[in-house]
Amino acid sequence: MSFSSYNISELLDKSESQLGKLISQAQAIETLNTIFVSTLEPDLIPHCRVGYYDSGVLTLFAASAAWATRLRYSVPTLLSQLRSLPTWAGLRSIQVKIQTNFHQMIQEKEVDSAPLEPAKLSAENAAQFQALANSFKDKPGFEKLVASLERLAKCGKEDIPR
């Protein structure tokens, strides 16, 4: 069995790489979700999100059958509101699906309040993180990645949370 290694900046930088495509899709969905949430009733926001958008069909995920029903009642209003925005001009229909692990996924994203064991980062790894952050500084859409990499680079041989 042979293993090959790739420079992470090459994987993230190339738009034709699978990882680059996934990052682009995730950023696009996050942008669509931000726009979508601005049109929702406030009580629906924590229970609904954009799943994907393909060929004029927007698929939304709801946390339960009850929230999906409430969301379905809002579909005609959402269609007219979203179609008025340039991003959604090609929107033909909205499909609502129930995602049973919706709240579980959100809870997994929340930070656990229990203290974590500190991890050590070598000076060499800190330098590599800083070099990688520098390679993405001038590229749009990578601001959060650059900030995270720079935070890691500053840790050097200090304790960092895992």
C-alpha positions as a Markdown table, in Angstrom:
| # | Residue | x | y | z |
|---|---|---|---|---|
| 1 | Met | 0.0 | 0.0 | 0.0 |
| 2 | Ser | 1.5 | 3.3 | -0.9 |
| 3 | Phe | 0.6 | 6.7 | 0.5 |
| 4 | Ser | 1.1 | 10.0 | -1.1 |
| 5 | Ser | 1.2 | 13.4 | 0.7 |
| 6 | Tyr | -0.1 | 16.6 | -0.6 |
| 7 | Asn | 0.6 | 20.2 | 0.4 |
| 8 | Ile | -2.6 | 21.4 | 2.1 |
| 9 | Ser | -2.5 | 24.7 | 0.4 |
| 10 | Glu | -2.6 | 23.0 | -3.0 |
| 11 | Leu | -5.6 | 21.0 | -1.9 |
| 12 | Leu | -7.5 | 24.1 | -0.7 |
| 13 | Asp | -6.2 | 26.4 | -3.5 |
| 14 | Lys | -7.2 | 24.4 | -6.5 |
| 15 | Ser | -10.8 | 24.9 | -7.5 |
| 16 | Glu | -10.7 | 21.6 | -9.4 |
| 17 | Ser | -9.7 | 19.5 | -6.4 |
| 18 | Gln | -12.4 | 17.6 | -4.6 |
| 19 | Leu | -11.7 | 19.4 | -1.3 |
| 20 | Gly | -11.7 | 22.8 | -3.1 |
| 21 | Lys | -15.1 | 21.9 | -4.6 |
| 22 | Leu | -16.5 | 20.9 | -1.2 |
| 23 | Ile | -15.3 | 24.1 | 0.4 |
| 24 | Ser | -16.8 | 26.1 | -2.4 |
| 25 | Gln | -20.2 | 24.3 | -2.1 |
| 26 | Ala | -20.2 | 24.7 | 1.7 |
| 27 | Gln | -19.5 | 28.4 | 1.4 |
| 28 | Ala | -22.3 | 28.7 | -1.2 |
| 29 | Ile | -24.8 | 26.9 | 1.0 |
| 30 | Glu | -23.8 | 29.1 | 4.0 |
| 31 | Thr | -24.4 | 32.2 | 1.9 |
| 32 | Leu | -27.7 | 30.9 | 0.7 |
| 33 | Asn | -28.7 | 29.9 | 4.2 |
| 34 | Thr | -27.9 | 33.5 | 5.5 |
| 35 | Ile | -30.1 | 35.0 | 2.8 |
| 36 | Phe | -32.8 | 32.4 | 3.4 |
| 37 | Val | -32.8 | 33.0 | 7.2 |
| 38 | Ser | -33.4 | 36.7 | 6.6 |
| 39 | Thr | -36.8 | 35.9 | 5.0 |
| 40 | Leu | -38.0 | 33.4 | 7.7 |
| 41 | Glu | -40.2 | 34.0 | 10.7 |
| 42 | Pro | -38.0 | 34.3 | 13.8 |
| 43 | Asp | -39.4 | 31.2 | 15.5 |
| 44 | Leu | -38.6 | 29.0 | 12.5 |
| 45 | Ile | -35.0 | 30.0 | 12.2 |
| 46 | Pro | -33.5 | 27.6 | 14.8 |
| 47 | His | -35.4 | 24.7 | 13.3 |
| 48 | Cys | -34.9 | 25.1 | 9.5 |
| 49 | Arg | -31.9 | 25.5 | 7.2 |
| 50 | Val | -30.9 | 25.2 | 3.5 |
| 51 | Gly | -30.0 | 21.7 | 2.5 |
| 52 | Tyr | -29.1 | 22.4 | -1.2 |
| 53 | Tyr | -30.1 | 24.3 | -4.3 |
| 54 | Asp | -30.1 | 22.6 | -7.6 |
| 55 | Ser | -31.7 | 23.3 | -11.0 |
| 56 | Gly | -34.1 | 25.9 | -9.5 |
| 57 | Val | -35.3 | 23.7 | -6.6 |
| 58 | Leu | -34.4 | 24.7 | -3.1 |
| 59 | Thr | -34.4 | 21.9 | -0.6 |
| 60 | Leu | -34.9 | 22.9 | 3.0 |
| 61 | Phe | -34.4 | 20.8 | 6.1 |
| 62 | Ala | -36.6 | 21.0 | 9.1 |
| 63 | Ala | -36.0 | 19.5 | 12.6 |
| 64 | Ser | -39.3 | 17.7 | 12.8 |
| 65 | Ala | -42.6 | 17.0 | 11.1 |
| 66 | Ala | -44.2 | 19.9 | 13.0 |
| 67 | Trp | -41.6 | 22.4 | 11.9 |
| 68 | Ala | -41.7 | 21.0 | 8.4 |
| 69 | Thr | -45.5 | 21.6 | 8.3 |
| 70 | Arg | -45.1 | 25.2 | 9.5 |
| 71 | Leu | -42.4 | 25.7 | 6.9 |
| 72 | Arg | -44.6 | 24.3 | 4.2 |
| 73 | Tyr | -47.3 | 26.8 | 5.1 |
| 74 | Ser | -44.7 | 29.5 | 4.5 |
| 75 | Val | -43.5 | 28.3 | 1.1 |
| 76 | Pro | -45.7 | 30.6 | -1.1 |
| 77 | Thr | -44.5 | 33.7 | 0.9 |
| 78 | Leu | -40.9 | 32.4 | 0.8 |
| 79 | Leu | -41.0 | 31.8 | -2.9 |
| 80 | Ser | -42.2 | 35.4 | -3.7 |
| 81 | Gln | -39.7 | 36.9 | -1.2 |
| 82 | Leu | -36.7 | 34.9 | -2.4 |
| 83 | Arg | -37.5 | 35.3 | -6.1 |
| 84 | Ser | -37.3 | 39.1 | -5.6 |
| 85 | Leu | -33.6 | 38.7 | -4.7 |
| 86 | Pro | -31.1 | 38.4 | -7.5 |
| 87 | Thr | -29.4 | 35.3 | -6.0 |
| 88 | Trp | -32.7 | 33.4 | -6.1 |
| 89 | Ala | -34.1 | 34.7 | -9.5 |
| 90 | Gly | -34.1 | 31.2 | -11.0 |
| 91 | Leu | -36.0 | 29.6 | -8.0 |
| 92 | Arg | -38.8 | 27.4 | -9.3 |
| 93 | Ser | -39.9 | 25.5 | -6.2 |
| 94 | Ile | -39.2 | 24.8 | -2.6 |
| 95 | Gln | -39.0 | 21.3 | -1.2 |
| 96 | Val | -39.1 | 20.6 | 2.5 |
| 97 | Lys | -37.5 | 17.5 | 4.1 |
| 98 | Ile | -37.3 | 16.3 | 7.7 |
| 99 | Gln | -33.8 | 15.8 | 9.0 |
| 100 | Thr | -34.2 | 13.6 | 12.1 |
| 101 | Asn | -30.7 | 14.4 | 13.5 |
| 102 | Phe | -31.0 | 18.2 | 13.0 |
| 103 | His | -30.8 | 19.2 | 16.6 |
| 104 | Gln | -28.2 | 16.6 | 17.3 |
| 105 | Met | -26.0 | 18.1 | 14.6 |
| 106 | Ile | -26.5 | 21.6 | 16.1 |
| 107 | Gln | -25.7 | 20.3 | 19.6 |
| 108 | Glu | -22.5 | 18.6 | 18.3 |
| 109 | Lys | -21.4 | 22.0 | 17.0 |
| 110 | Glu | -21.8 | 23.7 | 20.3 |
| 111 | Val | -18.8 | 24.0 | 22.5 |
| 112 | Asp | -18.7 | 21.7 | 25.5 |
| 113 | Ser | -18.2 | 23.5 | 28.8 |
| 114 | Ala | -16.0 | 20.8 | 30.2 |
| 115 | Pro | -12.3 | 21.9 | 30.4 |
| 116 | Leu | -10.1 | 20.3 | 27.7 |
| 117 | Glu | -6.7 | 18.8 | 28.1 |
| 118 | Pro | -4.1 | 21.2 | 26.7 |
| 119 | Ala | -2.2 | 20.0 | 23.6 |
| 120 | Lys | 1.3 | 21.0 | 22.7 |
| 121 | Leu | 2.3 | 22.5 | 19.3 |
| 122 | Ser | 6.0 | 22.4 | 18.2 |
| 123 | Ala | 7.7 | 25.5 | 16.9 |
| 124 | Glu | 8.1 | 23.8 | 13.5 |
| 125 | Asn | 4.4 | 23.2 | 13.2 |
| 126 | Ala | 3.6 | 26.7 | 14.4 |
| 127 | Ala | 5.8 | 28.0 | 11.5 |
| 128 | Gln | 4.0 | 25.8 | 9.1 |
| 129 | Phe | 0.6 | 27.1 | 10.2 |
| 130 | Gln | 1.9 | 30.7 | 9.8 |
| 131 | Ala | 3.2 | 30.0 | 6.3 |
| 132 | Leu | -0.1 | 28.4 | 5.3 |
| 133 | Ala | -2.0 | 31.3 | 6.7 |
| 134 | Asn | 0.2 | 33.7 | 4.8 |
| 135 | Ser | -0.5 | 31.8 | 1.5 |
| 136 | Phe | -4.2 | 32.4 | 1.9 |
| 137 | Lys | -4.2 | 36.0 | 3.1 |
| 138 | Asp | -4.9 | 37.6 | -0.3 |
| 139 | Lys | -7.6 | 35.1 | -1.3 |
| 140 | Pro | -11.2 | 36.0 | -0.8 |
| 141 | Gly | -13.4 | 33.6 | 1.2 |
| 142 | Phe | -10.6 | 32.2 | 3.3 |
| 143 | Glu | -10.6 | 34.9 | 6.1 |
| 144 | Lys | -11.9 | 32.5 | 8.8 |
| 145 | Leu | -9.3 | 29.9 | 7.8 |
| 146 | Val | -6.5 | 32.5 | 7.9 |
| 147 | Ala | -7.6 | 33.7 | 11.3 |
| 148 | Ser | -7.7 | 30.1 | 12.7 |
| 149 | Leu | -4.3 | 29.3 | 11.3 |
| 150 | Glu | -2.8 | 32.4 | 12.7 |
| 151 | Arg | -4.3 | 31.6 | 16.2 |
| 152 | Leu | -2.7 | 28.2 | 16.0 |
| 153 | Ala | 0.6 | 29.6 | 14.8 |
| 154 | Lys | 0.8 | 32.0 | 17.8 |
| 155 | Cys | 0.6 | 29.1 | 20.2 |
| 156 | Gly | 4.1 | 27.8 | 19.3 |
| 157 | Lys | 5.0 | 25.6 | 22.2 |
| 158 | Glu | 2.1 | 27.0 | 24.3 |
| 159 | Asp | -1.0 | 25.1 | 25.3 |
| 160 | Ile | -3.8 | 25.1 | 22.7 |
| 161 | Pro | -7.3 | 23.7 | 23.1 |
| 162 | Arg | -8.1 | 20.5 | 21.2 |
